[in-house]
Amino acid sequence: MTRPLNEQIAACRLAAGLSQPALARAIGTGQSAVARLESPESGGHSVLVRTLERIAEATGATLEIRLIPKGGK
């Protein structure tokens, strides 16, 4: 099962050795925005694809977006 997006964001940041403020600077936002993205309450919902691209670039992660139809066909 795939982890929630907020957990994936935090895991990529930590794997890259970045603090929330450092990631925020790298993606051009504030630390509070990164905290919201990583918050369990948000679940990482309502994140722009461009923001995910910036996070991937800053952390060295690979961004993969997939839509899988019901039944996996």
C-alpha positions in Angstrom: 0.0 0.0 0.0 1.2 3.5 -0.9 2.0 5.8 2.0 0.1 9.1 2.2 1.6 11.9 0.2 2.4 14.0 3.3 4.5 11.1 4.6 6.3 10.7 1.3 7.2 14.4 1.2 8.6 14.2 4.7 10.5 10.9 3.9 12.1 12.5 0.8 13.1 15.6 2.8 14.7 13.6 5.5 16.5 11.2 3.1 18.0 14.3 1.5 19.2 15.5 4.9 17.1 18.7 4.7 15.3 20.6 7.4 11.8 22.0 6.7 13.3 25.6 6.4 16.0 24.3 4.0 13.5 22.6 1.8 11.3 25.7 1.9 14.1 27.8 0.7 15.0 25.3 -2.1 11.4 25.3 -3.4 10.7 29.0 -2.9 8.2 28.9 -0.1 8.0 29.3 3.7 8.7 26.7 6.4 5.0 26.8 7.4 4.0 25.7 3.9 6.3 22.7 4.1 4.9 21.9 7.6 1.4 22.0 6.2 2.4 19.7 3.3 3.9 17.2 5.8 1.0 17.5 8.3 -1.1 14.3 8.9 -4.2 16.5 8.9 -3.5 17.6 5.3 -2.5 14.2 4.1 -0.6 16.1 1.4 -3.9 16.9 -0.4 -4.2 19.8 -2.7 -0.6 19.9 -3.7 0.2 21.4 -7.1 2.1 19.2 -9.5 4.6 22.0 -9.9 5.2 22.0 -6.1 5.8 18.2 -6.2 8.3 18.7 -9.1 10.2 21.3 -7.0 10.3 19.0 -4.0 11.5 16.1 -6.1 14.2 18.3 -7.7 15.3 19.7 -4.3 15.5 16.3 -2.6 16.8 14.2 -5.5 13.6 12.1 -5.5 11.8 10.8 -8.6 8.3 12.0 -9.1 5.9 9.5 -10.5 2.2 10.3 -11.0 0.0 7.4 -11.9 -3.7 6.8 -12.6 -4.6 3.1 -12.3 -8.1 2.2 -13.5 -10.3 0.0 -11.3 -9.3 -3.7 -11.8 -5.8 -2.7 -12.8 -6.6 -2.9 -16.6 
